[in-house]
Amino acid sequence: MRLRFKNRRLLEQALAHPSYLNELQDDPGPEESYERLEFLGDSVLGLVITLELYKRHSDLTEGDLTKLRASLVRSRTLAGVARRLELGQHLNLGKGEESTGGRDRDSNLADAFEALTGANFLDKGFDAATQFVLGTMREEIESIMDDGVPEDPKSRLQELIQRTGGPTPSYRLVKSGGPDHHKSFSVEVVMDGRVIGTGHGKRKLDAEKQAASEALGHLESSAGV
């Protein structure tokens, strides 16, 4: 991962998980974790993707553009981009987070990618942040252009279960927390008392959609779809 920053402290901050700062004590290091940069980067990323979709798709409705954007900025997609950049290798984590697999956790990778986007914006401006996002996400953007507007995974799951005669799935909030600017939700989708998918997101709806996507993968695989 080669990134050039005029202000190297922004890069250090973008790679600092909150758990890392908790264990720094008197050691030198970044003064903040990546949380504030991630908050900024989330908005910058959303605007960059929105502008790109708007320019490319004059034929799509607001609703369809919203679906495309949601698919591109969801945690799972951003985590995939971060893995391709080998971003996890450069994260600074606390010992507890490291020992529980935090270096390859989707939420950490997605947050760090957004933090890097925010850091690029502060360091070199919106044009540089745009180049960073479109350059690193080119594969995902082109893929979704080829695939077209994605269908809502919750609707797809409902249709699949109805088609196979299964019981109606329900969504169960397992965990929620974090400050107002950095909320996180964990959700399970349950069918006939059995958990068939789990999801995480910054909104409850995003977590439900991720859980539905995971459930779809399991059900379609077992059914040979």
N, C-alpha and C positions, 0 to 999 in steps of 0.2 A: 504494500500500500504506500504510494508516494503522494504526499500532500504537501504543498508549499504554503506556508503561512508567514505573513509579515509579523504578526503577533503570535509567537509560539505558545504563549500562555493560553490562548483560545483553544489551540489544539490539545494541550494538556488537559484543559477543563472538559473538552468534549469527550475525552477518553476516560474520565474519572467517574466510576460508579459510586453512588452514595456510600456504599459499604467501605470503600477504600478510604474516604475521608474520615470515617468513624474510627479507623485504626491508625491514622497517620500520627496522631499525638504531636510530638515535637519535631517530627521529621519534615524536611522541606517538601513542598508539593503544591498542587493547585489549591486555591482558597475556596473554590466551590466545586461541587459535583456537576455532572452534565445536565441536571434537571432543568435549570433555567434556559440553557442553550437548546435543550430538547423542546421546551415550550415554544421558544421562538422559531426553531427549525420546523416544527409541525406546521405552523402557519405559512412559512416561506415555501415549504415543500408543497403544501396544498395549493398555493397560488401558482407556482411553477407548473404543476400538473394541470391545473384548471386552464391556464392560458394555452398550454400545448394542445389539450383536447379541444378547446374552443376553436383554435386556428385550424386544426386538422379536420374537424367534423362539423361543418356548417349544416349538415343534413340531419343531425341528431337533436332530439328534444332535450330540454333541461333535465328531465328524469333519466334519460339514457346516459347523458354526460355524467350525472351524479353517480350512476352505477359503475361506469368506467373508472371514475376517479376513486371511488371507494375501494375498488379492486386493486388499484395501484398503490394506494397509501395505507392499506391494512398492514398490520404487524407482520403477518406471515410473508407478504411480498417483500417488505423492507428488510426483514431478517435474511431472506434469500440473497438480496443485493449485498448486504453486509458480509455474508459468508463468502460470496464471490470476491469481495475486497479483502478477505481474511481479516476483517475488522476485529473479530473476537480475540485474535492473538495479541492485539495491541491494547485491549482494555485493561485498566487498572482496577482490580477487584479486592475486596476484603477477603480474608481467609475463609470465612464461613460461606460467602457467596461462591468463591472458587470451588470449595469442596462439595457443593451441592449442584455443580454443573452450570453455574451462572455464565461461564464463558461462551457457552453455545445455546443459551436460553433465548428464544425468539424475542421476548419482551426487551431484554437487555440489548440485543443486537439492533432491534428496530429503534429503540430509544437513542442509542449511540449514533446511528445513521442520521436521525433527525437532528441530534446535537451537532454533528459535523456540518450539516446543512446550515444550521443557525450560525455556527462559527465561521463558515465561508462567507455568509451574508455580512456579518459584522466586520470581518477582516478585509474583504475586497468588494463588497456591494452586491446588489441584486443580480447583475449580469454574471458575475462569477459564480454565485450560488446557482443560477439557472444552468450554466455550463456544467457544474458539478452534478446536479440532479439529472439532467438529460443525458449526460455522458455515462454516468454510472447505471442509470436505469434504462438505457436504450433497448436492451434485450426484452425487458418486461413491457415497455411501451409498445414495441413492434409486435410482440406476441399478442397483446390484448387488441391491437388494431386488427390483426388477422382473425382472431377468435370472435370479435364482435361483442355486443353488449351481453355481459354475463347475467344469467338468471339468478334471482335471489336464492341462496342455498336453503333457506328455511322453507321456501315454497317448493323447491325441488325435493327436499326431504319429505315434506307432507304428501306430495304427489306419489313418490315412490312407495311410501308406506301404505297409502290408500290403494295403490295398484296391486300391492302384494297382500292386501287384507290384514295388515298389522294394526295394532292399537295406536291411537293418537299419541304422538310424542309430547312431552312437556319439558319446559326449561326451568332449571333450578339454579338460583344464585348461590354460589358456594362461598364466595369471598368478595368483599369490596373494601377499598381503603385508599389512602393517599390524600395529599392536600388537594384543594380545589383545582389547582392548575395541573395536577398530575394524578388524576383519579385512575384507578384500575379495577377491573371487574373480572371475576372468574365464574364461568357458567358450565353446568352439565346439562346435556340433553338426555332425558330418561324415557325409555319405552318399556312398558310392562315391568316396571320396577328395576330395570337394568340400565346402567349408564352406557350409552353407545357413542358418546362424543363429549369432548371438553373443549372449551375455548376461553381465550383471554383477550381483553381489549380495553381501550380507554373509555368506551361507552358500553353500557349493558347490551345494546343491540349488536354492536360489533362482536362482543364475546359470544352472543347467541349465534350469530352467523358463522363464526369460526367453529363453534361446536357442531353446528349443522353440517358444515363442510366435512369435518372429520367423520361424523356419523355416516354421511353419504359415501365416503370412501370405504368405510368398513362394510356397509350393507351392499354396495355395488360389487365389491370384491368377493364377498361371500356368495353373492347371487350370480357371479360370473357375468355381470353387466358390462 
